[in-house]
Amino acid sequence: MKQNSFHVGANISIEMVSSYDRIPATLVGWDEGAFIIAKSSQFKDLQLSSQDCCKVRFVKDGVAYGFQTYTLNMSYFPAPVLFLKYPEAVESMPLRKSKRLKTKMPAKVTKKNGKGNDSDSDAKILDLSATGCFIETVANRFMTTDESFYLTFMILDKNIEADCVVRNIRKADGRYFIGAEFNSIPPDKKEMLHSFVDMFAAEEQYL
C-alpha cells in the first residue's frame, strides 16, 4: 500500500460487512504490514469480535480509495480505538465532480425572527452536499423562499451550525420539505463537510 494515499488525521469510513453499519472515524496511525488504528466515539456502541470483516473508504485529492480488511482488537481507554489488519491492496478511482449524499441525518432548524426568541424545530437531512441540503421538518412556523435560518447537525463527531437560505419549499402530509443553500459555515467546518460528503458519496459509486 502506498503510504502517501493516506495520512494521520484522515477522515475514513468503516463499513462492518455483517451489520452494514457505517462508522465515520479518524485514522490515528499504522504499522506498515501489521495494522492500522482508527478512532471514533461511535466504537463504544459496537459489538465486535476478532476478524470481523469490514470495508474502509476515504477520499484524498479527488480520488476515492477503498480496501477490505478485518478487525484485530478494540481498546476503550483512554479513547475508543479500533485496530484493523493492514491492507494488502488498496483500490482507487476518481470521484464525480458533483457529489450529493443521501442521508437520514438528524438536525435542528432554528428560524430567525430578529426578536431574540428564535424557535427550534427537529429536522432530518435527506440529501447533503458541500453547498446545501434537502431537509424534512415539522417546523412550527411556515418558512418562505429566500428566508434565512440556522441548521445545526453533527458530522465526524463535530457540531456544525450553518447559516442557510430557503431556495424551495413544499408541504406534504403535515411536513415541510426544504431545499436550502448554505450561506455561511466556518472555514474549518466547511473543509470537514467537504471531506464528509466526498467520503460517503464515494460509497454510492465505488466498492
C-alpha positions as CSV (number, residue, x, y, z in Angstrom):
1,M,0.0,0.0,0.0
2,K,1.3,3.5,-0.9
3,Q,1.6,5.4,2.3
4,N,1.1,8.7,0.6
5,S,-2.5,7.6,-0.2
6,F,-3.5,8.4,3.5
7,H,-2.2,10.3,6.4
8,V,-2.7,10.6,10.2
9,G,-5.8,12.6,10.8
10,A,-7.5,11.4,7.6
11,N,-11.3,11.0,7.8
12,I,-12.3,7.5,6.9
13,S,-15.5,5.4,6.7
14,I,-15.6,1.9,8.1
15,E,-18.5,-0.4,7.0
16,M,-19.0,-3.5,9.0
17,V,-19.9,-6.2,6.5
18,S,-22.1,-8.2,8.9
19,S,-24.3,-5.4,10.0
20,Y,-23.8,-2.8,7.3
21,D,-23.1,-0.2,10.0
22,R,-21.1,2.7,8.6
23,I,-18.9,4.5,11.1
24,P,-17.1,7.8,10.5
25,A,-13.7,7.6,12.1
26,T,-10.2,9.2,12.1
27,L,-7.0,7.5,11.1
28,V,-4.6,7.9,14.0
29,G,-1.7,5.6,13.0
30,W,-0.5,2.4,11.4
31,D,2.3,-0.1,11.5
32,E,3.0,-1.0,7.8
33,G,2.2,-4.6,7.1
34,A,0.7,-5.2,10.5
35,F,-2.2,-2.9,11.4
36,I,-3.9,0.5,11.1
37,I,-5.6,2.3,14.0
38,A,-8.8,4.3,13.8
39,K,-10.6,6.4,16.4
40,S,-14.3,7.2,16.8
41,S,-16.6,7.8,19.7
42,Q,-19.1,5.5,17.9
43,F,-16.9,2.5,18.5
44,K,-18.0,2.3,22.1
45,D,-21.5,1.2,20.9
46,L,-20.3,-1.6,18.6
47,Q,-20.4,-5.3,19.3
48,L,-17.2,-6.5,17.7
49,S,-15.2,-9.7,17.7
50,S,-11.8,-10.6,16.3
51,Q,-11.6,-10.9,12.5
52,D,-15.0,-9.2,11.7
53,C,-14.8,-8.2,8.1
54,C,-15.1,-4.6,7.1
55,K,-14.6,-2.1,4.3
56,V,-12.6,1.1,4.7
57,R,-13.1,4.0,2.4
58,F,-11.6,7.5,2.3
59,V,-11.1,10.4,-0.2
60,K,-7.9,12.3,-1.0
61,D,-7.3,14.9,-3.7
62,G,-10.5,14.0,-5.6
63,V,-9.8,10.2,-5.6
64,A,-11.8,7.6,-3.7
65,Y,-9.8,4.8,-2.1
66,G,-11.1,1.6,-0.6
67,F,-9.9,-1.7,0.8
68,Q,-11.3,-4.7,2.6
69,T,-9.8,-5.8,5.9
70,Y,-10.8,-7.3,9.3
71,T,-10.8,-6.3,12.9
72,L,-7.9,-7.2,15.2
73,N,-8.6,-5.6,18.6
74,M,-10.6,-2.8,20.3
75,S,-9.3,-0.6,23.0
76,Y,-11.6,1.7,25.1
77,F,-9.0,3.6,27.3
78,P,-8.1,6.4,27.2
79,A,-10.3,6.7,24.0
80,P,-12.1,4.1,21.8
81,V,-9.8,3.0,19.1
82,L,-10.0,0.1,16.7
83,F,-7.1,-1.9,15.3
84,L,-7.6,-3.3,11.8
85,K,-5.4,-5.6,9.7
86,Y,-3.1,-3.6,7.4
87,P,-4.5,-3.9,3.9
88,E,-2.7,-6.0,1.2
89,A,-4.1,-3.9,-1.6
90,V,-6.0,-0.6,-2.0
91,E,-8.2,0.2,-4.9
92,S,-8.9,3.7,-6.2
93,M,-11.0,5.7,-8.7
94,P,-11.6,9.4,-9.4
95,L,-14.8,10.9,-7.9
96,R,-17.5,12.5,-9.9
97,K,-17.3,16.3,-9.9
98,S,-20.9,16.7,-8.5
99,K,-21.3,14.9,-5.2
100,R,-24.6,14.6,-3.2
101,L,-25.1,12.3,-0.3
102,K,-28.4,10.6,0.6
103,T,-28.8,10.6,4.4
104,K,-31.2,10.4,7.3
105,M,-29.2,12.7,9.5
106,P,-30.9,14.3,12.5
107,A,-30.7,18.1,12.6
108,K,-32.2,21.1,14.2
109,V,-33.7,24.1,12.4
110,T,-33.6,27.5,14.1
111,K,-35.7,30.2,12.5
112,K,-34.6,33.8,12.8
113,N,-37.2,36.3,13.8
114,G,-34.9,39.2,14.9
115,K,-36.6,39.5,18.3
116,G,-34.3,37.3,20.3
117,N,-36.7,34.5,20.7
118,D,-35.9,32.3,17.7
119,S,-37.7,29.0,17.6
120,D,-36.2,25.5,17.1
121,S,-37.6,22.5,15.3
122,D,-36.3,19.0,14.8
123,A,-35.4,18.1,11.3
124,K,-33.9,15.4,9.1
125,I,-31.3,16.0,6.4
126,L,-32.3,13.8,3.4
127,D,-29.8,15.0,0.9
128,L,-26.5,16.7,1.6
129,S,-23.8,18.4,-0.5
130,A,-21.0,20.8,0.3
131,T,-23.1,23.7,-0.8
132,G,-26.6,22.9,0.5
133,C,-29.1,20.3,1.6
134,F,-32.7,19.0,1.3
135,I,-34.4,18.7,4.7
136,E,-37.6,17.4,6.2
137,T,-39.1,19.1,9.2
138,V,-42.3,19.8,11.1
139,A,-41.4,23.4,11.6
140,N,-44.0,25.2,13.8
141,R,-43.9,28.3,11.6
142,F,-44.1,28.0,7.8
143,M,-41.0,29.4,6.1
144,T,-40.9,31.1,2.7
145,T,-38.5,31.2,-0.2
146,D,-35.4,33.3,0.5
147,E,-36.0,33.2,4.2
148,S,-32.9,32.6,6.3
149,F,-32.4,30.1,9.1
150,Y,-29.8,28.1,11.0
151,L,-29.3,24.4,10.6
152,T,-27.4,22.5,13.2
153,F,-26.1,18.9,12.7
154,M,-23.3,16.6,13.6
155,I,-20.6,15.1,11.3
156,L,-17.5,13.3,12.3
157,D,-18.4,13.9,16.0
158,K,-18.3,17.6,15.4
159,N,-21.2,20.1,15.7
160,I,-21.8,22.3,12.6
161,E,-24.1,25.3,12.5
162,A,-24.8,26.5,9.0
163,D,-26.4,29.8,8.1
164,C,-28.9,28.8,5.3
165,V,-31.4,30.3,3.0
166,V,-34.5,28.6,1.7
167,R,-34.4,28.0,-2.1
168,N,-37.6,26.0,-2.5
169,I,-40.2,24.5,-0.1
170,R,-43.2,22.2,-0.3
171,K,-45.7,20.7,2.2
172,A,-46.8,17.1,2.3
173,D,-48.6,15.1,5.0
174,G,-48.1,17.8,7.5
175,R,-44.4,18.0,7.0
176,Y,-42.2,20.6,5.2
177,F,-39.5,19.7,2.6
178,I,-37.0,22.4,2.2
179,G,-34.2,22.8,-0.4
180,A,-31.6,25.0,1.3
181,E,-28.3,26.7,0.3
182,F,-25.5,27.2,2.8
183,N,-24.8,30.9,3.2
184,S,-22.0,30.7,5.8
185,I,-20.1,27.9,7.5
186,P,-16.8,28.4,9.4
187,P,-13.8,27.5,7.2
188,D,-12.6,24.6,9.3
189,K,-16.2,23.1,9.4
190,K,-16.6,23.7,5.7
191,E,-13.5,21.7,5.0
192,M,-14.8,18.9,7.2
193,L,-18.2,19.0,5.4
194,H,-16.4,18.7,2.0
195,S,-14.4,15.7,3.3
196,F,-17.5,14.0,4.8
197,V,-19.6,14.4,1.6
198,D,-16.7,13.2,-0.6
199,M,-16.1,10.2,1.6
200,F,-19.6,8.9,1.9
201,A,-20.7,9.9,-1.7
202,A,-17.8,7.7,-2.8
203,E,-19.6,4.7,-1.4
204,E,-22.5,5.2,-3.8
205,Q,-20.3,5.0,-6.8
206,Y,-17.4,2.9,-5.6
207,L,-17.0,-0.5,-3.9
